[in-house]
Amino acid sequence: MPAEQLQLFASLDFPGRTVVLVREMAERLGVSVRHLLNEIDDGSLGVLDLKSAGSSRRAARIPIECYRAYVAKRLSGTDQTVAAFILSLPRAVRRSLILELPAEERRALCLELKESLK
């Protein structure tokens, strides 16, 4: 859903985009390209590798959903801030993030989200 945009921390988002380049993500988050390539190599950041057959050069594109999930997993702050950010994510991304949590953390987050809706 490229038309969707994060409401909280909108300055970190890429409105209308379906994929971003590693370089763009590094600039937006203020980290090095090497750091993100390490995250890709260890599986912490999902990418589409579009390099041609026989090419040794990486042609990584980061789906916007992977970018948003990466940011969400690294967000720290008050429970209300985290809950507000998670609620601002597109429903499918929010659901997949919640399902990745261990059961106890999932219950706690769901309770916090429920409280923040009151």
C-alpha positions in Angstrom: 0.0 0.0 0.0 2.4 2.7 -1.2 -0.1 5.5 -0.6 0.0 4.9 3.2 2.4 6.9 5.3 3.5 6.6 8.9 1.8 9.2 11.0 4.2 9.1 13.9 7.8 9.8 12.9 6.6 10.6 9.4 10.0 12.2 8.7 11.5 8.7 8.6 9.1 7.4 6.0 9.2 7.3 2.2 5.6 8.3 1.2 4.4 6.7 -2.0 7.4 4.4 -2.3 7.3 0.6 -2.6 11.1 0.0 -2.3 14.1 2.1 -1.1 17.8 1.8 -1.8 20.2 0.9 0.9 21.9 4.2 0.4 18.6 6.1 0.9 17.8 4.2 4.0 21.2 4.8 5.5 20.9 8.5 4.8 17.4 8.7 6.3 18.4 6.8 9.5 21.8 8.4 9.8 23.8 5.2 9.7 26.4 3.9 7.3 25.7 1.8 4.2 28.1 -0.8 5.6 26.0 -1.1 8.8 22.9 -1.8 6.8 24.8 -4.3 4.5 25.8 -6.1 7.7 22.2 -6.1 8.9 21.2 -7.6 5.5 23.9 -10.2 5.7 22.8 -11.3 9.2 19.2 -11.4 8.2 18.0 -8.5 10.3 16.9 -6.5 7.3 15.0 -8.1 4.4 15.8 -7.1 0.8 15.1 -8.0 -2.8 18.4 -8.8 -4.4 18.0 -7.9 -8.1 21.6 -8.5 -9.3 21.9 -10.1 -12.7 23.2 -13.6 -13.2 26.9 -13.7 -13.0 27.2 -10.3 -11.4 29.2 -9.9 -8.2 27.7 -6.5 -7.5 24.7 -6.5 -5.1 21.6 -4.7 -6.3 19.5 -4.7 -3.1 16.1 -3.0 -2.9 14.4 -2.8 0.5 10.6 -3.3 0.4 8.9 -0.4 2.3 7.3 -3.0 4.6 10.8 -4.4 5.5 12.0 -0.8 6.1 9.1 0.0 8.4 9.4 -3.3 10.3 13.2 -2.6 10.8 12.4 0.9 12.2 9.6 -0.5 14.4 11.8 -3.2 15.9 14.4 -0.7 16.9 12.1 1.9 18.4 12.7 2.7 22.1 10.9 5.0 24.4 7.8 5.0 26.5 5.2 2.3 26.0 2.8 5.0 24.7 5.3 6.1 22.1 6.0 2.6 20.9 2.2 1.8 20.9 1.5 5.0 18.9 4.2 4.1 16.3 2.9 0.5 15.9 -0.6 1.7 15.5 0.5 4.1 12.8 1.9 1.2 10.7 -0.2 -0.4 7.9 -2.4 -3.2 9.3 -0.5 -6.0 7.6 2.9 -4.8 8.8 1.5 -4.3 12.3 0.1 -7.8 12.4 3.3 -9.5 11.2 5.4 -7.6 13.7 3.1 -8.6 16.6 3.1 -12.2 15.5 6.9 -12.3 15.5 6.9 -11.5 19.2 7.2 -14.2 21.9 3.7 -14.9 23.4 4.3 -13.0 26.7 5.5 -9.9 24.9 2.7 -10.2 22.4 0.1 -10.2 25.2 1.7 -7.2 26.9 1.9 -5.2 23.7 -1.8 -6.1 22.8 -2.8 -4.8 26.3 -0.8 -1.6 25.8 -2.3 -1.1 22.3 -5.8 -1.7 23.7 -5.1 0.9 26.5 -3.9 3.5 24.0 -7.1 3.2 22.1 -9.2 4.3 25.1 
